[in-house]
Amino acid sequence: MERILKYIAILTFLLFSGVQVFASGEQLSLSTLVTAQNISFENCTKVFNTDNVSLFYLTIAAINANRFAVDEIQSQSGYVLFTAVNKQFIASVSNVNTNQGMLRITPADGNYYFQPGIILNIYKYIELNMSKKPQVLF
């Protein structure tokens, strides 16, 4: 119940802050973001203006901040397997060029019928925290 209330609060913030949800410029209502629907593959891929190593760490932080369960992390190949709303997703990070990285979040079972708020919350967290670079502590 607490998790659902958190999703509703985050999605309400996104809606009232005027954030464009999809690249096509259409804004989705709160009920649309938390209701399972068919998601196009283009909405599961996004390029960020940061290197792929920073994007990988930001992706892990975003998954953790949304309280999704991390099932497996493979830093060599750059993917994270996580569970959100009883469905497994694969977040894979790849290098576009030296200053850009691409994040692709796809369902592990290939069924693109899920809540769009799952991927949009991760993208939003990364965009908000992109200026903070990971630091080596030792």
C-alpha positions as a Python dict, from the first residue, in 0.01 Angstrom:
ca = {
    (1, 'M'): (0, 0, 0),
    (2, 'E'): (285, 235, 87),
    (3, 'R'): (450, 164, -248),
    (4, 'I'): (129, 247, -437),
    (5, 'L'): (94, 576, -250),
    (6, 'K'): (455, 660, -335),
    (7, 'Y'): (389, 594, -705),
    (8, 'I'): (81, 811, -697),
    (9, 'A'): (269, 1094, -525),
    (10, 'I'): (557, 1081, -775),
    (11, 'L'): (328, 1062, -1072),
    (12, 'T'): (114, 1346, -940),
    (13, 'F'): (427, 1557, -908),
    (14, 'L'): (526, 1473, -1266),
    (15, 'L'): (185, 1566, -1398),
    (16, 'F'): (153, 1897, -1214),
    (17, 'S'): (511, 2005, -1280),
    (18, 'G'): (445, 2022, -1654),
    (19, 'V'): (693, 1750, -1747),
    (20, 'Q'): (655, 1610, -2098),
    (21, 'V'): (610, 1237, -2052),
    (22, 'F'): (685, 1103, -2399),
    (23, 'A'): (896, 1245, -2680),
    (24, 'S'): (586, 1288, -2896),
    (25, 'G'): (479, 1573, -2666),
    (26, 'E'): (162, 1414, -2532),
    (27, 'Q'): (103, 1421, -2158),
    (28, 'L'): (-52, 1125, -1986),
    (29, 'S'): (-296, 1147, -1698),
    (30, 'L'): (-220, 991, -1361),
    (31, 'S'): (-451, 699, -1422),
    (32, 'T'): (-277, 631, -1753),
    (33, 'L'): (68, 622, -1589),
    (34, 'V'): (-28, 367, -1323),
    (35, 'T'): (-255, 154, -1545),
    (36, 'A'): (-95, -128, -1739),
    (37, 'Q'): (-95, -68, -2114),
    (38, 'N'): (97, -158, -2428),
    (39, 'I'): (423, 37, -2439),
    (40, 'S'): (606, 96, -2766),
    (41, 'F'): (972, -5, -2788),
    (42, 'E'): (1077, 353, -2870),
    (43, 'N'): (960, 466, -2525),
    (44, 'C'): (1184, 205, -2362),
    (45, 'T'): (1505, 356, -2502),
    (46, 'K'): (1658, 692, -2415),
    (47, 'V'): (1993, 862, -2482),
    (48, 'F'): (2145, 1069, -2200),
    (49, 'N'): (2424, 1327, -2221),
    (50, 'T'): (2657, 1143, -1985),
    (51, 'D'): (2911, 867, -2028),
    (52, 'N'): (2798, 506, -2003),
    (53, 'V'): (2977, 436, -1672),
    (54, 'S'): (2801, 725, -1495),
    (55, 'L'): (2473, 623, -1660),
    (56, 'F'): (2516, 268, -1531),
    (57, 'Y'): (2561, 390, -1172),
    (58, 'L'): (2274, 636, -1206),
    (59, 'T'): (2052, 354, -1334),
    (60, 'I'): (2131, 141, -1029),
    (61, 'A'): (2063, 441, -803),
    (62, 'A'): (1732, 511, -980),
    (63, 'I'): (1619, 150, -943),
    (64, 'N'): (1710, 161, -575),
    (65, 'A'): (1543, 500, -520),
    (66, 'N'): (1217, 367, -667),
    (67, 'R'): (1242, 68, -431),
    (68, 'F'): (1247, -187, -708),
    (69, 'A'): (1413, -518, -622),
    (70, 'V'): (1753, -567, -789),
    (71, 'D'): (1788, -931, -893),
    (72, 'E'): (2120, -924, -1076),
    (73, 'I'): (2389, -673, -1173),
    (74, 'Q'): (2642, -738, -1450),
    (75, 'S'): (2883, -446, -1464),
    (76, 'Q'): (3099, -602, -1738),
    (77, 'S'): (2812, -618, -1989),
    (78, 'G'): (2629, -318, -1840),
    (79, 'Y'): (2290, -454, -1745),
    (80, 'V'): (2071, -472, -1437),
    (81, 'L'): (1791, -722, -1390),
    (82, 'F'): (1525, -588, -1153),
    (83, 'T'): (1168, -658, -1047),
    (84, 'A'): (897, -391, -1039),
    (85, 'V'): (528, -459, -977),
    (86, 'N'): (584, -837, -995),
    (87, 'K'): (744, -811, -1341),
    (88, 'Q'): (1113, -845, -1429),
    (89, 'F'): (1288, -581, -1639),
    (90, 'I'): (1633, -558, -1794),
    (91, 'A'): (1803, -219, -1788),
    (92, 'S'): (2099, -224, -2027),
    (93, 'V'): (2343, 63, -2069),
    (94, 'S'): (2548, 105, -2384),
    (95, 'N'): (2790, 361, -2519),
    (96, 'V'): (2674, 595, -2797),
    (97, 'N'): (2992, 804, -2800),
    (98, 'T'): (3234, 937, -2538),
    (99, 'N'): (2982, 1187, -2400),
    (100, 'Q'): (2655, 999, -2445),
    (101, 'G'): (2514, 676, -2311),
    (102, 'M'): (2195, 492, -2400),
    (103, 'L'): (1964, 326, -2149),
    (104, 'R'): (1721, 60, -2265),
    (105, 'I'): (1466, -75, -2017),
    (106, 'T'): (1274, -373, -2152),
    (107, 'P'): (1061, -641, -1989),
    (108, 'A'): (1246, -969, -1943),
    (109, 'D'): (957, -1175, -2079),
    (110, 'G'): (914, -961, -2393),
    (111, 'N'): (558, -864, -2300),
    (112, 'Y'): (534, -484, -2335),
    (113, 'Y'): (208, -461, -2140),
    (114, 'F'): (302, -280, -1816),
    (115, 'Q'): (274, 53, -1635),
    (116, 'P'): (469, 330, -1816),
    (117, 'G'): (544, 497, -1482),
    (118, 'I'): (806, 229, -1413),
    (119, 'I'): (1041, 344, -1687),
    (120, 'L'): (945, 711, -1668),
    (121, 'N'): (1036, 730, -1297),
    (122, 'I'): (1380, 587, -1371),
    (123, 'Y'): (1437, 830, -1659),
    (124, 'K'): (1325, 1124, -1446),
    (125, 'Y'): (1556, 1027, -1158),
    (126, 'I'): (1852, 1005, -1395),
    (127, 'E'): (1772, 1343, -1552),
    (128, 'L'): (1749, 1508, -1210),
    (129, 'N'): (2076, 1357, -1082),
    (130, 'M'): (2286, 1362, -1398),
    (131, 'S'): (2496, 1655, -1278),
    (132, 'K'): (2614, 1452, -979),
    (133, 'K'): (2906, 1235, -1091),
    (134, 'P'): (3001, 922, -895),
    (135, 'Q'): (3307, 968, -675),
    (136, 'V'): (3580, 722, -583),
    (137, 'L'): (3611, 718, -204),
    (138, 'F'): (3949, 548, -173),
}
